[in-house]
Amino acid sequence: MKKQQPELFEQHEHALEKEYELCPKCGCELQIKNSKHGAFLGCSNYPACDYSRPLVVQEAMDEQIMEGSSCPECGNELAVKKGRYGIFIGCSNYPACHHIEHQHEEDEQITCPQCNSGNLAHRVSKYGKNFYACDAYPKCKFVVNHQPVKGHCDKCGFSLLIVKKSRGVEQLVCADKKCNQKQE
């Protein structure tokens, strides 16, 4: 006979489904329900009562003015704001002025190996992934997904190396996709 494996949460599987609050509209019990947008609290008397509210209330971040700072473009004060990609510092006179403070990195500029005129700049995709692209885009479309380092490939002589992590160990690798040679 085959021994049956115990299932995870088999006894208390629905323990989190109960919420003992009452609906403010009809007085029935509220339950945790799921939708494509995530979990929420909804009335158990659903088609008759359509009350629902978010399960977790997130704090709204108001614009915070930075005292003593000034926008280099228009002279108004700078403010801490929350946008699509997170928190950033921008001009408080937004519709009229589009200035955004960028984090200045101390790293040296790395010239693009494809066009030799632009520099590689750190970018973040709309999905939150980091990549490095030539700042001469759309003329040059060179992109690498790993941090670039100045240097030359021992095998093919390509003028850029990238840092790749493999099993927790960083290695320098040729940035040319055709070569991809590990460096000493």
N, C-alpha and C positions, 0 to 999 in steps of 0.2 A: 504494500500500500504506500502511496505517496503522501508524505506529510504536507499539510496545507500551510503555506506561509501566512503569517498574520499581516493583514493590510495596515498600512499607515493610517492613523486616525479612524480605525474601524468603529471604536466605541463612541468617540466624541466627534464624529464626522460632522454633525450639524450643530455643534455647540455654539459656533460663532454666528449662526443664522438668526438667532433670537435677539431681538432688541425690544426691551420692555418699555418703550415710550408709546404714548398714545397720539394718534393723528389729531392735529388741532382743528381739522375740518369736520370729521365725522366721529371721532372718539374711538375708532378701531385701532388695533395694534399696528405699529410700524415694523416692517421687515427689511432686512438687507436684500437688495435685488441687484442684478448685474445687467449691464448694457454694453454696447460696443465702446462706450466712453468710460467704462469703469463701474465700480460699485456705488450705490446710492441707497438712501432710505426711502421706501415707498409704502403707501398704505396697503394693508392686506385686503381691503375692500375695493380692489383696484377698478374694475370698470365703472363702478358707481362713484368712487372717489378717486380723483387724480392727483392727490397730494404727493409730492416728492421733494427731497432736498439732498444736497451733497453729503456724502458720508464724512468727508474731511473738509473742513472750512479752511481755506488757505488765506493767509493774511495778504491784504492788498498793500503793495508798496507804493507809497506816495512819492512824488518827486521831491528830492531833498536838495536844497540849494547849498552849495559849498561857499561859505562866507569867505571873502577875501580873494576869491579867484576871479579871473576874467577871461572871456573868450578872446583868442587872438584875432579872430575875424571881425567881430562886431563890438566887443567890449563889454557885453552883458556878462552876468555871473554864470559859472558852470554849475551843473546839477548832476546828481547821481540818479540814473534812470534805469528802468527795467524794460528790456526789449525782447525781441524774438529769440535772440541767442544768449540772453542772460543780462547781467547788470553791466552798465557802461557809464562813462562820463561824457556828457554832451552839453551843448549850449541851452540855456533856459529859454532863449528866444527862438524855439524850434521852427515853426513854419517859415520864419523869415531867414533864419541862419541854420545851416545843416552841419555845423562843426562838431566833430567827435574826437575826443582825445584817444590816441592810440598808445598802447603800451610800447615804449621804446626799449628794444632789446639791445644789450651791450654787445651782441655777437657781431663779428665782422661780416661784411657783405660778401656773398658768394656769387660770382658771375655765372650766368646761365651758360652751360656748355654747348647748347644748341645754337643760340643766336649770337653769343658773345657780346651782346649790348645791354641786356637786362640783368637784373639781379634776382636771385631766388628769394621769395617772400613766404613767410608762414601764413597759412590760411586755414580756416575751419569750414567744413562743408555744412550744409543745412542739416545733416544727420549727426553733427558733432565730431566728425572724424578730422584729424589733423592731416594736412598735406602741404607740400612746398611747390610753388609754381612760379614761373617767370613773371616778373612784373611788367613785361612788355606784351602781355596778352592783349589782344587777339592776334597780333603779328606772330608771336611765338607761343606755342602751346605745350612747352616742356613742363612735365609734372613728375614728382616723385612722392611716394607715400611715406618715406622714412626720412629722418633728419639728415640733411646733406652735410658733407665735410669736404674741405679743400684737400686735394690730393690727386694722384694719377694711378690708374690701374696698372699693376705689374704685367698683366697679360696683353691687354689691348691698347693701353695708353690713354683711355678715356679720362677726361680732366675733372671727374667728380666721383666721390665715393659717398656711400650712405651707411648709416649705422643701423644694423639689424640686430634684434635680440633673438637668440635661439636658446631655449632652456635656461634663461636667466643670464646668459653670457652675451655681452655685446661684441659684435664682429663688424669689421669694415668690409663692405662689399662694393664691387663696381656698380655704378648707377646705370650703366648701359644695359638695357634689358636683354640684348643679344649675348652679352658676355656673362654678367652676374657672377664673376670670379671673386672668391673670398681672398682678402689680402692678408699678408703676414704682419 
